Amino acid sequence: MPKRPQMRFDIDEELERLIDASRARRDEKYMADTCRRLLLDACRREALEDGVDALTPMLRKIIKEEFKVSENRIAKITSKAANAAATTMYMCYQVLASLGTKNMAAIYETARKKGVNFVKTPLEEVKLEEMEDQADVS
């Protein structure tokens, strides 16, 4: 039977108490068995952490590539919405100008304030306000 490598080193009292407490919890007979188990656990844990450190950049790259498709789609939709809003705004301006409306700056400012309020207001409250406005018109 080949001779196994041996390790001999001194430990302080605190480490001895910790190892002895671990041995007692596991009901192990010899402190050497406890030390071997603790060393093996620590080495395995370190190897896993090193493996995780190697996997993290790869996972980040994969996730980034997957999200890039969605990000691009959302950016295109946002761009289309901004273009449509700007076109509508200037078309309304042109229609009002064609009808001979004089105070365009005040109309724009009022519309802008109402638009900002619409964006900030939760959808449920907007529906309630619309119903109240329709009741006032009737």
Backbone bond lengths (Angstrom), bond angles and torsions (degrees), N, CA, C in turn:
res aa  C-N    CA-C-N  psi(-1)  N-CA   C-N-CA  omega(-1)  CA-C   N-CA-C  phi
1 M - - - 1.441 - - 1.532 108.81 -
2 P 1.364 116.56 125.31 1.466 118.56 -178.16 1.522 111.26 -67.35
3 K 1.291 113.85 147.90 1.455 119.65 -178.68 1.535 108.96 -76.36
4 R 1.336 115.88 132.31 1.463 121.29 -179.56 1.520 109.03 -85.02
5 P 1.338 116.14 149.53 1.471 118.73 177.79 1.525 110.59 -64.06
6 Q 1.299 114.70 147.41 1.459 119.56 179.19 1.522 109.22 -120.90
7 M 1.328 113.04 153.78 1.462 119.45 176.52 1.518 107.76 -127.21
8 R 1.298 115.72 135.30 1.464 120.40 176.60 1.526 107.53 -133.60
9 F 1.321 114.88 125.39 1.462 119.51 177.66 1.512 109.48 -157.20
10 D 1.315 114.79 158.01 1.460 120.67 179.72 1.521 109.88 -89.11
11 I 1.329 115.82 147.93 1.464 121.34 175.42 1.520 108.56 -127.16
12 D 1.324 115.79 156.93 1.463 118.59 179.21 1.535 109.73 -86.40
13 E 1.309 115.69 174.66 1.470 120.67 -175.12 1.523 112.49 -65.19
14 E 1.321 117.01 -37.55 1.463 120.10 -179.11 1.526 110.98 -63.86
15 L 1.341 116.59 -45.57 1.456 120.07 178.34 1.523 110.82 -63.89
16 E 1.310 116.82 -38.01 1.469 120.33 177.66 1.533 110.17 -61.10
17 R 1.341 117.36 -43.78 1.474 120.34 178.16 1.527 111.59 -62.05
18 L 1.329 116.35 -41.95 1.471 120.11 179.89 1.530 111.75 -64.06
19 I 1.328 115.78 -43.85 1.473 120.15 179.34 1.525 109.98 -65.77
20 D 1.323 115.74 -41.84 1.465 119.45 179.74 1.531 110.81 -64.71
21 A 1.309 117.92 -38.36 1.464 121.06 177.69 1.527 110.36 -65.44
22 S 1.327 117.03 -40.20 1.466 120.86 177.58 1.521 110.68 -64.30
23 R 1.337 115.52 -41.32 1.473 120.41 178.96 1.523 110.11 -62.20
24 A 1.331 116.66 -41.64 1.461 120.70 -178.65 1.538 110.89 -67.42
25 R 1.327 115.98 -40.54 1.476 119.21 179.97 1.519 111.51 -63.26
26 R 1.326 116.50 -35.69 1.466 121.12 -177.98 1.533 112.18 -91.39
27 D 1.295 114.89 -2.53 1.464 120.71 179.91 1.537 111.41 57.76
28 E 1.345 114.74 41.09 1.463 120.01 178.35 1.529 108.68 -89.35
29 K 1.329 116.16 143.62 1.457 120.96 -174.57 1.528 112.30 -78.00
30 Y 1.352 116.61 -41.12 1.465 120.08 -173.69 1.530 111.09 -114.31
31 M 1.328 114.04 143.26 1.458 119.59 178.05 1.526 110.50 -66.34
32 A 1.331 117.39 -30.45 1.471 120.79 179.34 1.522 110.59 -62.33
33 D 1.353 116.62 -39.58 1.468 120.22 178.18 1.537 110.23 -63.52
34 T 1.315 115.65 -41.51 1.462 120.65 179.21 1.528 110.31 -63.94
35 C 1.326 117.03 -44.01 1.467 120.57 179.19 1.520 111.27 -62.75
36 R 1.342 116.85 -42.49 1.461 119.99 177.68 1.528 111.08 -60.95
37 R 1.334 116.25 -44.10 1.462 121.04 -179.49 1.532 110.62 -63.45
38 L 1.333 116.13 -45.52 1.461 119.76 -179.55 1.529 111.84 -64.47
39 L 1.321 117.34 -41.80 1.462 121.08 177.40 1.530 111.08 -62.91
40 L 1.326 116.54 -44.36 1.457 120.72 179.31 1.530 110.75 -62.56
41 D 1.331 117.04 -45.31 1.474 120.90 178.20 1.530 111.04 -60.35
42 A 1.318 116.27 -44.85 1.468 120.35 -178.92 1.526 110.96 -64.70
43 C 1.332 117.21 -41.82 1.468 120.39 179.53 1.529 110.96 -65.99
44 R 1.324 117.18 -41.95 1.471 120.11 177.47 1.523 111.34 -63.75
45 R 1.330 116.77 -43.23 1.471 120.85 179.53 1.529 110.13 -62.06
46 E 1.319 116.90 -42.94 1.460 120.51 179.40 1.524 111.06 -64.02
47 A 1.329 116.33 -40.52 1.470 120.15 178.44 1.531 110.15 -63.71
48 L 1.332 117.56 -40.06 1.465 120.50 177.43 1.521 111.15 -64.14
49 E 1.328 116.46 -43.64 1.465 119.84 179.25 1.515 111.11 -62.93
50 D 1.322 116.97 -39.90 1.465 119.93 177.49 1.524 110.26 -64.50
51 G 1.338 116.17 -39.35 1.464 120.48 177.55 1.515 111.54 -64.96
52 V 1.319 116.55 -40.78 1.463 120.76 177.53 1.516 109.80 -63.02
53 D 1.337 116.70 -41.44 1.458 120.15 178.58 1.526 110.92 -61.27
54 A 1.317 117.33 -33.77 1.462 120.53 178.68 1.531 110.70 -75.51
55 L 1.328 117.79 -32.88 1.466 121.58 -178.76 1.523 113.28 -77.90
56 T 1.314 117.41 -30.05 1.461 120.83 -174.42 1.525 113.04 -55.02
57 P 1.329 120.82 -49.82 1.467 119.10 179.29 1.533 112.73 -62.17
58 M 1.337 116.70 -36.67 1.456 119.42 179.34 1.533 111.02 -65.67
59 L 1.333 116.37 -44.09 1.461 120.20 178.38 1.527 111.37 -63.55
60 R 1.318 116.73 -42.18 1.471 120.03 178.24 1.529 110.89 -59.02
61 K 1.315 116.39 -42.68 1.465 120.70 -179.29 1.528 110.43 -63.62
62 I 1.327 117.41 -44.54 1.466 121.30 179.83 1.520 110.52 -62.95
63 I 1.330 116.61 -45.93 1.473 120.62 -179.37 1.525 110.19 -63.49
64 K 1.331 116.98 -41.94 1.467 120.84 179.90 1.521 110.55 -61.30
65 E 1.333 117.26 -42.40 1.469 120.96 179.25 1.527 111.28 -64.29
66 E 1.339 116.54 -39.25 1.460 120.07 179.70 1.523 111.44 -67.16
67 F 1.325 117.33 -41.24 1.461 120.90 -179.19 1.527 112.24 -73.10
68 K 1.320 117.13 -24.84 1.461 120.69 -177.71 1.525 111.15 -59.38
69 V 1.319 118.32 -38.25 1.462 122.16 179.22 1.529 109.75 -62.01
70 S 1.328 116.66 -47.51 1.467 120.66 179.56 1.525 110.92 -65.75
71 E 1.316 116.85 -41.66 1.464 120.39 179.44 1.519 110.93 -60.64
72 N 1.318 116.90 -43.93 1.461 120.39 179.31 1.526 111.33 -63.81
73 R 1.320 116.45 -40.78 1.466 120.35 179.24 1.529 110.58 -63.92
74 I 1.319 117.01 -44.97 1.470 120.96 178.92 1.529 110.07 -63.61
75 A 1.323 117.85 -39.45 1.468 121.00 179.05 1.528 110.56 -63.63
76 K 1.332 117.60 -41.30 1.462 120.70 179.02 1.525 111.23 -65.60
77 I 1.340 116.86 -42.33 1.469 120.60 178.66 1.528 110.21 -63.82
78 T 1.321 116.92 -42.71 1.462 121.12 178.87 1.523 110.78 -62.47
79 S 1.310 116.88 -41.80 1.463 121.19 178.80 1.527 110.75 -62.60
80 K 1.330 117.12 -44.18 1.459 120.86 178.40 1.525 110.86 -62.75
81 A 1.333 116.61 -41.44 1.467 120.19 179.87 1.524 110.98 -64.58
82 A 1.334 117.27 -40.97 1.467 120.84 178.50 1.527 110.66 -64.64
83 N 1.321 117.22 -42.21 1.466 120.35 178.25 1.526 110.92 -64.04
84 A 1.330 117.14 -42.93 1.466 120.64 179.37 1.527 110.99 -64.01
85 A 1.337 116.96 -40.71 1.469 120.43 179.59 1.522 110.77 -65.25
86 A 1.315 117.39 -43.80 1.467 120.36 179.99 1.526 110.52 -65.27
87 T 1.321 117.38 -42.02 1.465 121.13 177.97 1.526 110.75 -60.94
88 T 1.325 116.39 -45.15 1.464 120.97 179.40 1.516 110.97 -63.06
89 M 1.307 117.30 -42.87 1.465 120.57 -179.29 1.528 110.33 -60.45
90 Y 1.296 117.41 -48.56 1.464 119.27 -177.70 1.523 112.09 -73.05
91 M 1.318 118.11 -28.93 1.455 120.30 174.78 1.538 110.18 -66.19
92 C 1.343 116.24 -42.39 1.466 120.08 176.54 1.526 110.22 -62.75
93 Y 1.289 116.82 -40.94 1.466 121.45 177.83 1.531 109.91 -59.50
94 Q 1.333 115.88 -44.84 1.467 120.79 -179.43 1.528 111.21 -64.95
95 V 1.322 116.89 -41.60 1.469 120.64 178.97 1.525 109.88 -62.87
96 L 1.338 117.10 -47.00 1.464 120.59 179.18 1.529 110.90 -61.41
97 A 1.330 116.90 -40.30 1.466 120.35 178.49 1.524 110.30 -64.74
98 S 1.336 117.19 -39.68 1.466 121.49 178.57 1.520 111.86 -64.66
99 L 1.335 116.43 -30.80 1.470 120.48 178.98 1.523 111.99 -81.38
100 G 1.307 116.66 -3.39 1.456 120.62 176.49 1.515 114.38 88.15
101 T 1.310 118.71 19.71 1.461 121.58 179.11 1.524 108.90 -66.50
102 K 1.341 115.50 133.43 1.469 120.46 -174.44 1.525 113.48 -93.74
103 N 1.333 118.29 -42.82 1.465 121.13 -171.43 1.532 111.16 -95.70
104 M 1.312 116.34 65.39 1.471 121.19 -175.74 1.530 112.51 -66.81
105 A 1.315 117.83 -35.59 1.468 120.73 -178.23 1.526 110.81 -64.20
106 A 1.318 117.37 -41.53 1.468 120.78 179.62 1.533 110.36 -68.67
107 I 1.329 116.75 -39.60 1.471 120.42 178.17 1.528 109.55 -63.16
108 Y 1.332 116.73 -44.48 1.461 120.92 179.05 1.527 110.84 -61.01
109 E 1.326 116.90 -46.38 1.464 120.75 -177.73 1.524 111.38 -62.58
110 T 1.322 117.55 -42.06 1.467 121.61 177.72 1.528 110.44 -63.88
111 A 1.326 116.02 -45.02 1.468 120.16 179.81 1.521 110.86 -63.28
112 R 1.342 116.63 -39.99 1.469 120.40 179.86 1.525 110.50 -63.52
113 K 1.332 117.11 -44.40 1.461 120.65 179.48 1.525 111.04 -62.51
114 K 1.332 116.52 -42.90 1.459 119.65 178.94 1.535 110.85 -66.76
115 G 1.327 116.71 -35.64 1.460 120.60 178.01 1.519 111.78 -65.35
116 V 1.333 116.50 -43.83 1.474 121.09 178.13 1.525 109.35 -62.89
117 N 1.317 116.90 -43.61 1.457 121.01 178.25 1.534 111.02 -61.61
118 F 1.333 116.03 -40.20 1.467 120.75 178.68 1.527 110.60 -61.32
119 V 1.331 117.08 -43.71 1.466 121.03 -178.64 1.528 111.05 -66.71
120 K 1.326 117.79 -37.52 1.465 121.36 -177.09 1.522 113.08 -79.23
121 T 1.334 117.69 -22.85 1.457 121.77 -174.79 1.528 110.38 -82.03
122 P 1.345 117.96 134.17 1.470 119.96 175.93 1.530 110.83 -60.23
123 L 1.320 116.13 149.39 1.460 122.60 -174.74 1.529 112.29 -56.59
124 E 1.333 117.99 -39.05 1.458 120.97 -178.54 1.527 110.98 -61.80
125 E 1.325 117.22 -40.29 1.460 121.62 -179.90 1.520 111.18 -70.89
126 V 1.336 117.22 -34.96 1.463 120.73 178.69 1.519 109.48 -62.59
127 K 1.332 117.31 -42.96 1.467 120.80 179.78 1.523 110.38 -62.31
128 L 1.331 117.59 -40.13 1.459 120.94 179.01 1.527 110.71 -65.04
129 E 1.331 117.40 -42.43 1.460 121.49 179.43 1.518 110.68 -63.15
130 E 1.371 116.64 -41.42 1.467 120.26 178.70 1.529 110.61 -61.94
131 M 1.335 117.48 -41.06 1.456 120.67 179.44 1.525 110.36 -65.18
132 E 1.338 117.75 -39.15 1.474 121.07 178.77 1.528 110.11 -66.86
133 D 1.355 116.80 -41.03 1.456 120.04 178.50 1.526 111.53 -63.13
134 Q 1.345 117.36 -39.37 1.475 120.91 178.51 1.525 109.90 -67.18
135 A 1.333 117.62 -36.35 1.464 120.54 179.01 1.532 110.09 -68.01
136 D 1.331 117.55 -35.40 1.457 121.11 178.54 1.527 111.58 -67.51
137 V 1.349 116.90 -35.85 1.470 121.53 -179.07 1.530 110.38 -69.60
138 S 1.344 117.68 -35.03 1.473 121.53 -175.46 1.497 112.97 -67.89
